[in-house]
Amino acid sequence: MNEVIGLVIIGIGVAFNLLGCIGLVRLPDVYNRLQASTKCVTLGTWSILLGTFLICGFTAIGMKAILCGVLIAFASPTAAHALARGAHKAGIKLWERSVCDKYEEDGK
């Protein structure tokens, strides 16, 4: 039973990763692409690691999967924020139909 649930959760994670990759190709600017990669790929990778934990249980592989998930939960949003801030400071413009620029508002 745990194997079936784990495989379903892994399938959901693969779908989220696929959507994140499509977002990297289809979205118009670096900021939208960062949003797609951070949200979708983080959730997708977390789901894959959770499914691995459910299949393997409290073995070395399962515990490593949980540890990797915790590290990704901290590292991915931090890296995306640093990349977005660096891109903004480097002068990379937003998409012309973007509604607001919070970094610009904070700078004033």
trRosetta pair geometry for C-beta under 8 A, 3 or more apart (Angstrom, degrees):
i j d omega theta_ij theta_ji phi_ij phi_ji
1 4 5.9 -53 -153 32 34 109
1 5 6.5 27 153 -11 66 107
2 5 5.8 -58 -146 43 34 109
2 6 5.9 38 154 -23 68 110
2 54 5.1 -158 -176 168 92 86
2 55 6.5 163 130 -97 95 36
2 57 7.4 46 140 -69 161 89
3 6 5.6 -55 -143 39 28 114
3 7 6.3 29 157 -19 64 106
3 54 7.8 172 -86 124 26 92
3 55 5.4 67 -115 -122 65 85
4 7 5.9 -54 -147 36 29 109
4 8 6.5 30 153 -19 63 105
5 8 5.7 -54 -149 35 32 112
5 9 6.4 29 154 -15 65 106
5 51 7.9 -159 122 -126 62 78
5 54 5.7 -99 96 161 100 150
6 9 5.8 -57 -147 39 30 108
6 10 6.3 32 153 -20 65 106
6 50 7.9 -156 -130 122 73 63
6 51 4.2 117 -171 -167 67 71
6 52 7.0 126 -168 -59 117 15
6 53 7.7 -163 -121 67 114 48
6 54 3.6 -168 -83 87 100 110
6 55 3.9 175 133 -50 167 85
7 10 5.5 -50 -144 37 33 114
7 11 6.4 39 153 -22 64 102
7 51 6.6 120 -69 -168 17 124
7 55 7.3 81 -48 -77 70 121
8 11 5.6 -52 -152 34 32 114
8 12 6.6 34 150 -19 64 102
8 51 7.6 -168 64 -115 46 120
9 12 5.5 -48 -149 34 36 113
9 13 6.5 39 150 -20 64 103
9 47 5.3 -150 170 -174 83 88
9 48 7.8 176 127 -87 83 25
9 50 5.6 -86 152 95 143 103
9 51 3.8 -176 86 -76 101 99
9 54 6.6 93 34 19 141 144
10 13 5.5 -53 -150 36 34 115
10 14 6.4 37 152 -21 66 102
10 47 6.9 162 -102 134 27 87
10 48 5.3 64 -132 -124 73 63
10 51 3.6 -150 -51 106 81 165
10 52 7.1 92 -86 -46 114 67
11 14 5.7 -50 -147 33 33 111
11 15 6.5 35 152 -20 63 103
12 15 5.6 -54 -152 34 33 114
12 16 6.6 32 151 -17 65 103
12 44 7.9 -152 125 -123 62 66
12 47 5.1 -108 92 -180 96 152
13 16 5.7 -53 -148 36 34 110
13 17 6.3 34 153 -17 66 105
13 43 7.6 -154 -122 129 71 62
13 44 4.5 113 -169 -168 64 59
13 45 6.7 124 -167 -67 116 11
13 46 7.1 -158 -116 69 115 48
13 47 3.0 -169 -74 87 98 106
13 48 3.8 -165 124 -45 156 73
13 49 7.8 153 -123 8 160 56
13 50 7.7 165 -60 40 133 92
13 51 6.4 -128 1 0 132 127
14 17 5.6 -53 -148 38 33 113
14 18 6.3 38 152 -22 65 104
14 44 6.8 117 -71 -164 11 111
14 48 6.9 91 -53 -81 67 109
15 18 5.6 -52 -149 34 31 114
15 19 6.5 31 153 -16 64 104
15 44 7.3 -156 69 -116 47 109
16 19 5.7 -53 -148 38 33 110
16 20 6.4 36 152 -20 65 105
16 40 5.0 -171 176 -169 81 76
16 41 7.3 171 132 -86 92 25
16 43 5.0 -105 -180 95 157 98
16 44 3.2 -164 89 -75 104 94
16 47 6.3 112 23 18 136 138
17 20 5.6 -53 -148 36 33 114
17 21 6.4 33 153 -18 65 104
17 40 6.9 150 -96 143 24 94
17 41 5.7 65 -119 -119 69 67
17 44 3.6 174 -48 146 74 156
17 45 6.8 92 -81 -53 111 67
17 48 7.5 16 -32 -33 132 129
18 21 5.7 -55 -149 36 32 110
18 22 6.4 32 152 -18 65 104
18 44 7.8 162 8 -122 56 152
19 22 5.6 -51 -146 37 34 112
19 23 6.3 39 152 -22 64 104
19 36 7.7 -131 135 -165 75 99
19 40 5.0 -134 92 -147 95 143
19 44 7.8 174 43 -61 90 132
20 23 5.5 -52 -150 34 32 116
20 24 6.7 39 150 -24 63 99
20 36 5.4 152 -143 154 61 82
20 37 5.5 97 -177 -114 108 42
20 39 7.4 -174 -101 77 106 65
20 40 3.0 -175 -69 94 96 120
20 41 4.0 176 147 -49 169 80
20 44 6.2 -121 -2 2 129 138
21 24 5.5 -45 -152 26 36 115
21 25 6.9 27 152 -11 63 103
21 41 7.7 94 -48 -80 68 107
22 25 5.9 -62 -155 40 36 106
22 26 5.7 9 159 -3 73 121
23 26 6.1 -67 -125 49 27 97
23 27 5.3 21 -177 -23 70 118
23 32 7.6 -132 178 145 99 86
23 33 6.7 155 137 -129 84 55
23 35 7.8 -102 163 87 139 75
23 36 2.7 -156 132 -163 142 150
23 37 6.9 -156 91 -48 114 57
23 40 6.2 142 14 11 140 148
24 27 7.1 -36 -109 27 13 103
24 33 5.3 72 -127 -154 56 101
24 36 6.0 -155 -53 95 57 127
24 37 5.7 59 -76 -68 105 103
27 32 3.9 -149 171 118 130 116
27 33 4.9 -180 75 -71 123 67
27 35 7.8 -166 -158 55 170 97
27 36 5.7 -174 -16 -18 146 139
28 32 6.0 54 47 38 69 145
28 95 4.5 75 100 -106 129 130
29 32 5.4 92 57 15 71 99
29 33 7.0 -135 102 -4 35 95
29 92 7.6 150 -174 151 108 107
29 93 7.6 -100 -134 100 140 62
29 94 6.0 134 101 -157 170 42
29 95 4.3 -144 -13 -51 126 87
29 98 7.6 -46 30 -53 146 124
30 33 5.5 -59 -146 41 32 114
30 34 6.3 37 155 -24 66 103
30 83 7.8 -129 163 147 113 104
30 84 7.7 168 124 -110 99 64
30 87 5.1 -150 107 -151 145 159
30 92 5.7 4 27 141 138 149
31 34 5.7 -48 -149 31 31 112
31 35 6.8 33 151 -20 60 102
31 84 5.9 76 -118 -130 81 103
31 87 7.0 -163 -65 93 79 143
31 94 6.2 -20 17 -118 143 83
31 95 7.6 -124 49 -8 107 92
31 98 7.6 40 69 -105 141 142
32 35 5.6 -51 -153 31 36 114
32 36 6.6 35 151 -17 66 103
32 95 6.7 16 -18 -20 127 134
33 36 5.7 -52 -148 36 35 110
33 37 6.2 27 157 -13 67 108
34 37 5.9 -58 -141 42 30 105
34 38 5.9 25 162 -18 67 112
34 80 5.0 137 180 -156 105 97
34 83 5.9 -177 -113 93 133 121
34 84 5.4 -169 96 -68 170 100
35 38 6.1 -59 -141 39 24 106
35 39 6.1 8 169 -5 64 114
35 80 7.8 112 -81 -175 35 136
36 39 6.6 -64 -138 44 21 97
36 40 5.7 -9 -180 11 62 122
36 41 8.0 67 135 -13 61 94
37 40 6.9 -61 -121 51 17 92
37 41 5.1 -8 -170 8 58 130
37 80 7.1 177 86 -102 97 117
38 41 7.0 -40 -97 46 7 95
38 42 5.8 5 176 -15 50 122
38 76 5.8 146 -142 156 76 100
38 77 6.1 88 -166 -97 123 57
38 80 4.0 6 -82 -74 133 162
39 42 6.4 -69 -147 37 13 106
39 43 6.4 1 164 -6 57 114
40 43 6.1 -65 -148 43 25 103
40 44 5.9 23 158 -18 65 114
41 44 5.4 -52 -137 41 32 114
41 45 6.0 31 162 -18 66 107
41 76 7.4 -163 94 -145 96 139
42 45 6.1 -55 -142 38 25 106
42 46 6.3 28 155 -19 61 109
42 72 6.2 168 -139 152 80 106
42 73 7.2 106 -172 -102 114 49
42 76 4.5 162 -93 113 116 163
42 77 7.3 27 -87 -47 163 78
43 46 5.6 -54 -146 38 30 114
43 47 6.3 32 155 -22 64 105
44 47 5.7 -54 -149 33 30 111
44 48 6.5 29 154 -18 64 104
45 48 5.6 -51 -148 35 34 112
45 49 6.3 31 154 -15 66 107
45 69 7.6 176 125 -110 86 71
45 72 5.7 -126 107 -174 132 164
46 49 5.8 -60 -148 41 30 108
46 50 6.1 31 154 -20 66 107
46 69 5.2 89 -128 -142 73 104
46 72 6.6 -157 -70 90 81 131
46 73 7.0 68 -92 -70 123 93
47 50 5.6 -53 -143 37 31 111
47 51 6.3 33 156 -18 64 105
48 51 5.8 -54 -149 37 29 112
48 52 6.4 33 151 -20 63 105
49 52 5.5 -49 -148 34 34 115
49 53 6.5 38 152 -20 64 102
49 65 4.3 169 -165 -177 83 91
49 66 7.1 153 154 -74 112 31
49 68 5.7 -150 -121 83 142 107
49 69 4.3 -175 103 -65 149 106
49 72 7.7 168 -9 20 153 141
50 53 5.5 -51 -151 34 34 113
50 54 6.5 34 151 -19 65 103
50 65 7.5 174 -65 145 22 119
50 69 6.8 77 -55 -96 74 154
51 54 5.6 -52 -147 35 34 111
51 55 6.4 30 155 -16 66 105
52 55 5.9 -57 -147 38 31 108
52 56 5.9 5 164 2 68 115
52 61 6.9 -108 163 147 108 101
52 62 6.9 -175 128 -108 78 58
52 65 4.3 -168 92 -112 119 154
53 56 6.3 -67 -133 51 25 94
53 57 7.5 103 175 -74 56 9
53 62 4.5 95 -135 -154 64 86
53 65 4.7 -153 -59 88 86 132
53 66 5.6 74 -95 -54 140 89
54 57 7.7 24 -171 -68 21 50
55 62 8.0 -167 69 -89 59 100
56 59 5.0 -98 162 41 99 115
56 61 4.4 -104 -162 87 163 111
56 62 4.0 -164 95 -57 106 94
56 65 7.1 135 42 -2 133 137
57 62 5.3 -112 84 -45 27 161
58 62 5.6 -99 -97 83 18 140
58 63 6.7 50 -157 -54 57 95
59 62 4.9 97 46 10 68 103
59 63 7.1 -136 93 -2 34 89
60 63 6.0 -58 -146 40 29 107
60 64 6.3 30 155 -19 64 108
61 64 5.8 -57 -148 37 29 111
61 65 6.4 35 152 -24 64 104
62 65 5.6 -51 -150 30 32 114
62 66 6.7 29 153 -14 64 102
63 66 5.7 -51 -150 36 36 110
63 67 6.3 37 151 -19 66 106
64 67 5.5 -53 -145 39 34 114
64 68 6.2 36 155 -20 66 105
65 68 5.8 -53 -147 37 29 111
65 69 6.4 33 152 -22 62 106
66 69 5.5 -53 -150 34 33 116
66 70 6.6 34 153 -19 65 102
67 70 5.8 -52 -151 33 32 110
67 71 6.5 29 152 -15 64 106
68 71 5.7 -56 -148 39 34 111
68 72 6.2 33 154 -19 67 106
69 72 5.7 -54 -145 37 30 110
69 73 6.3 36 154 -25 64 105
70 73 5.6 -52 -149 31 31 115
70 74 6.9 19 156 -8 62 104
71 74 6.1 -63 -154 41 33 102
71 75 5.7 14 160 -9 71 119
72 75 5.9 -63 -126 47 29 101
72 76 5.3 27 179 -24 70 115
73 76 7.1 -33 -114 28 13 106
73 77 7.8 0 175 3 44 107
74 77 7.5 -83 -168 41 22 94
74 78 6.4 8 158 -10 62 125
75 78 5.8 -72 -149 45 29 111
75 79 5.8 26 162 -20 71 112
76 79 6.0 -56 -142 36 25 108
76 80 6.4 23 160 -17 62 108
77 80 5.7 -55 -143 39 33 111
77 81 6.2 35 157 -20 66 105
78 81 5.9 -55 -149 35 29 111
78 82 6.4 27 154 -17 63 108
79 82 5.7 -55 -147 38 32 111
79 83 6.3 31 155 -18 66 106
80 83 5.8 -54 -145 38 31 110
80 84 6.3 29 156 -17 65 107
81 84 5.9 -56 -145 38 29 109
81 85 6.2 26 158 -16 65 109
82 85 5.9 -56 -144 39 28 109
82 86 6.2 27 157 -17 63 110
83 86 5.8 -57 -144 40 29 110
83 87 6.2 30 157 -20 64 107
84 87 5.7 -53 -144 36 29 111
84 88 6.4 28 156 -18 63 106
84 103 7.9 -166 142 -51 97 139
85 88 5.7 -55 -148 36 31 110
85 89 6.3 26 156 -14 66 108
85 103 7.0 167 -117 -114 66 136
86 89 5.8 -56 -142 41 31 107
86 90 6.1 30 156 -19 65 110
87 90 5.7 -58 -146 38 29 111
87 92 4.4 -48 178 39 88 134
88 91 7.9 62 174 -59 31 18
88 92 6.8 -79 -82 52 30 84
88 103 4.7 3 179 105 163 166
88 104 7.9 -136 -167 -50 122 74
94 98 4.0 -55 151 17 127 156
94 101 6.0 -141 -22 -88 148 108
95 98 4.8 120 63 -39 79 95
98 101 6.9 70 122 -64 130 82
100 105 7.2 -4 176 -28 104 131
101 104 3.9 36 113 17 118 118
101 105 6.5 153 93 -17 66 84
102 105 5.5 -54 -145 38 37 113
102 106 6.2 37 156 -21 68 105
103 106 5.8 -55 -148 36 31 110
103 107 6.5 34 153 -24 63 107
104 107 5.7 -55 -151 31 32 115
104 108 7.1 31 154 -24 62 102
105 108 6.2 -56 -157 25 34 109
